[in-house]
Amino acid sequence: MKSFAERFGARPDTVASAPGRVNLLGEHTDYNDGYVLPASIPQRTRVAMRVAAGTVTTVYSAELDATASFTPGEPPQQQFARYVYGCIEETRLRVGDVPALDIHVESDVPMGVGLSSSAALEVATLRALRDLFELPLEDVLVAQLAQRAEIHHAGVNCGILDQMASSLLDLGSMLFLDTRSLARTLLPLPAGAEVLVVDSGVARSLAASKYNERRAECEEAARRLGVASLRDVDDPHAVERLDDPWRRRARHVVSENARVQSAPGASAEAFGKLMNASHASLRDDYEVSIAALDELAALLQGDEHVYGAKLTGAGFGGACVALCRAGTTPEAGRRVIDKYHASGRRGRVLVPA
């Protein structure tokens, strides 16, 4: 792991950062034009950059201790650098030429556990570009360019939830977001509550392929219901006339949208019940949970200081998020991890770090 000065022999011209996120409610609704309710986490990705000599952009990842280089129109082979390349290319399309850069990436956002490390990298890169070149990129546009970078250059057909959360959220708040209109409201966490995030220790090995499969199933369910997207289903009973698996996929999306819409202003106790119901729906109707996540969610839900808990992210591994009584979160995390380890599994508390 090298600093910017150690890798490039000089100081950066600018440094920008962006947080990871955890999704409290609204799982798998964003690509169905639905509602989401993410919160940011303390961990951040920092991107430092300066204008480089020559025509080659160089990106160094401190965590991976890896370097990648590219020129306009020639994407790098390394996946981590494709996110950065995509941000530069989308900026170039928006505002014009961008010179070659030296870029240093450092992050404490955990990777591969559903906390949007890729969105944090994209937003931090775009913020650094905005600062360095004084570009007219407001925060929603930053999120949109970040999403385009991930779809068109990193090959992930994502919704806009992660990028909007990383670009707009402050620590301690939630983002109530309509992913179709991008209408949004920053809200406080439920009174007297804090967020706990626990990694299951299981890598999300099937998340990408199953994500694309679920997305296709939702599109087919919408087609069979005669709506543009599942967001447009007004009558929850309408989905029951579908055959499986489309019925269960649509039932999750419609009920999850309703849960998000019920959350603003809810007490911590009521919010926790919505999270518990969300996990059950993700497990039974959307089928993106696994045994380790179910066990971890059950342990969290059973703790005396936890209001509710669910898996967070795409599923098939990764982490669970819980809403805890304020002031008890570290102790609740330790109790749950001890019980989880006693069952033979290995996990870790991610938030609070």
N, C-alpha and C positions, 0 to 999 in steps of 0.2 A: 504494500500500500504506500503510494507516494503522494505528497502534497502537490499542489499546482506548481509551486516553484521548483520542486525536485524533478517533476516530469518535464516542465517546459522551460525552466531556467529564467523565469521572470514572474512578475505579479500579474494577476488577472486584471482586466479592465472593468469587470463587473461580476457580482455574485448575486444569485437569486435562489429562492427556495420555494417549495410547495409541500403541503402535508399529504400523508396517506389518509385514507378514509375507512370508516366502518359503516355498514348499512344497517340501521336499526330496524327499518321496515321497508318493504317494497322490493323484494327480491325477484328478479326475472320479470319485472314489469316495465323496465325502461325501453326495451326493444319492442314492447307492445303498446307504445305511446302512453304509458300509464303514469302513475304517481310513485314517488320514491321519497325516502326520508333518511338520508345519510348524515353522519357526523364526522368531523375530522378527528385525527388522533395526534398525539404530541410528536410522533416521529416524522421527520421531514427528509426530503431529497434536496441537496444543494448542488447547483450547477454554476461553475465559474468559467468565464471565457474571456478571450482577448482576440483581436484581429491578428491573423497569422501572416507570415511572409509566404509568398507563393500562392498556389492554387489548390492545395490539398488541405482539407479539414481533418483534424486529428481529435479523436475522442478517447479519453482515458477514464476507466472505471476503477475507483480506488478499492471498492469491495471485491471486484473480480481480479484486480491487478492485471487488467487486460486493456489493450490498445487497438483501436480500429481507425482506419483512414478511408476517406471517400472524396469524390469530386461531384459537382452537380450532374445529375442524371446517371450516376454510377453508384448505386447503393452498396453499403458495406455488407459483407457476408455475416458478420457477427450480429446476433439478434438484438443484443442490448443497444447497439449503435444504430439500429434501424429506427428506433423510436426518435432518437436525436436527429437522424437524417430526415425523417418524415416531417419533423417540426420545422427544420430549415427549408425543406422543399415547399411546404405549405405556406410558410412566410414569404418565400421568394415569389410564389404565384400571387400572393396578396399584395405585396408592396414593391416588388422589383428585386434587383440583384442583391445578394448577400455575399460578402467576401469570405474567403477561407478563414477558418477559426481554429484556435486551440481551445479545447473544452475539457474540463475536469469535472467528473461526477462523483459525488460522495453521498451516501444515503444510510440512514438507520431505519428506513421503512422495511419491515420484513418482506421478503420476496416469496411468492408462491403460496400465500396463505389467505388470499382474498382481501388484502388491505390496499389494493390499487397502487402498488409500487410503480407500475408503468405509467399511470396517469400522473403521479407525482413527478416522475421524470419528465414527462411531456410538458406539464404546466411550468415546472421550474425552468426548462429550456426556453420556452416561449417568453417567460418573464425576463430571463436574461437577455434574450434577443431584443425584447421591447426596451429594456433599460439601456442596453449598449447602443442601439441605433435610434432611440427616441421615437419608437414606432407608435402609431395610433391604434393600438390594440387594447380595447377594453376587456374586462374580465370574461364576459360571456363569449366574445369572439375568441379569446384565448382558449376557452374550453372547446369551442367548435373546431378550431384549427387542430387542437390536440386530438380530438376524436378522429378527424380526417387523417391525421398522421398515423394513428393506430390502425385504422381500417385500410388505408391505401398503401401504406409503406411497411407496416409491421405485420399485416395480414390477419388482423383480429377484427371480426365483424361485430364490434361492440356498440352498445348504446352510449348515451352521453352522460349517464349518471356519474361515473367516476371522475370524468374531467370537470364537470360542473362542481362537484363536491370539492375537488382539490383547488379549483380556481376561486371559489366563492366563500368557502367556510372559514369561520374563525373558531378557535378552540373553545369548547364549552357550548357551542350552538348546534342546532340541527338545521338542515336545509329541506324545507317542504317544496318539492319541485314537480311541476307538471312537465313531463318530458316532451309532450307534443308542442305546447305553446311556449315552453320555457318560462312561464309565469312561476314566480318563486317567492318564498318568504323565509327569512331567517328567524328561527324560533329558539327559545331557551330549552334546555333539557327539562324534563319534568321536575318540579320542585322537590328538593331533598334527594336527588338521585345522581349517580355517577355511572360511567361506563366502564365495564370490565371486558377485556378481550383475551381469550385463551386459545392457544394453538393446539389442535388435536394431535399434532405430530405426524399426521398422515398427509403426504404430498398429494396435490390435486391432479392425479395422473390422468383422469378421464375428463377433466373439466372442459377442455377445449372442444373435444369431439362431441361430447354430450350437450354442450352449450349450443353448438350448431344444430344438433338433432332436435333439441327442445324448441329452438327458434323456428325451425321448419314445421314442427308440429303445431305451434301456435298460429303460424301463417295459414296452415291448412284448416285449423279449427275456425279461424276468422272467415275463411272462404266459405266453409260449410254453413256458417251462421249468417252469411251475407253482409258482413261488416268489413270496413277497411282494416280494422285491427280490433283486438279483444278489448281495448279501451272503450270501444263503442257499444259494448253489450250493456244495455240498460236493465234487463231483467235477469237476475242470477239464475232463475229457473230455466232460462232458455238453453243453457249449456247442457242440461240433463238429457236433452234429446239427441245429443251426439253419441257416437260410439266411442269406446275407449281405443287408443289412449287420449283422443282429442278432448273427450269429456273431462277427464281429470286434469289435463293441462289447462284447459280453459277455466275450469272451476278454481284452480289455484290463482290464476291471474286476476279473475274477477273478484274473488274474495280478498286477495292481497291488496288490490286497489282500494277496496272498501276499508280494510284495516288502516291503510295509510291515511285515508280521509277522516277516519275517526280519531286519529292520534293527536292532532293539535289541540292543546288545552287539556288533554287527559291527565289525570293524576298518575303518579308513579305506579300505583297498584293496577290501574286500568291499562296503562301502557304496557306493563309487564304481561298482562293477560293477552294483549294483542300479539306480543312477541312469541309467547308460548303457542298461540294458535297458528302463527306464521310458520313456526318450525314444524308443527304437525302437518300443515298443508304442503310444505316443501318435502317432507318425508313421504307422505302418503299419496298426494295427488301429483306433485311435480317429479317425485322420485329422483331427487338429486342429493339426498343425504346418504350416509353410510353408517355402519354400526358404531364406529368410533365417535362420529359427530352426535349420533343419537345418545350414546352413553354420556358424553360430555355435557350435552344440553340437559339431560335428565339430572345429572349431578348439580349443575348450576341452578336449575329450576327448584331443586330440593333444598337448597341452602337457605337458612333462615333469613339472611340479609339480601337475598336476590328476589327482585320483583318478577323477572321473566328473562328468558334466554332463547336464542335461536342460532342456527348456523348463519354465517354471513359470507357473502360472495357467491360464486357459481355453484359451490357444493363439491361433492366427490372428494372430500378432504378439505384441509384448510382449518379455519378457526370458527369459534362460536363467540357471540357477543351477548353480554348480559347487562341488565340495568340493576344496579345495586343501591342500597341505602347509603347515602352520603356519609363518608367517614369510615365505612366498613369494607371498602373495596379491596385493599391489600390482604386483609385477613380472609375474606371470602375467597379470593383467588388462591391463597395458600391452602385453605381447607379443601377446595375442589381439586386442586392439583394433587394433593396427598392421596385423596380417594381414587383419583384417576390412575395414579401410579400404582396404587395398591392392587388395581385390577390387571396390572401387567402392561399397561400402555404408557407411553412417554409423551408428555406435553409440556407446555411452558406458558406462563403468563406474559402476554405482550403489552397490555395496557391495564393498569399503570406499569410503566417500564421499571 
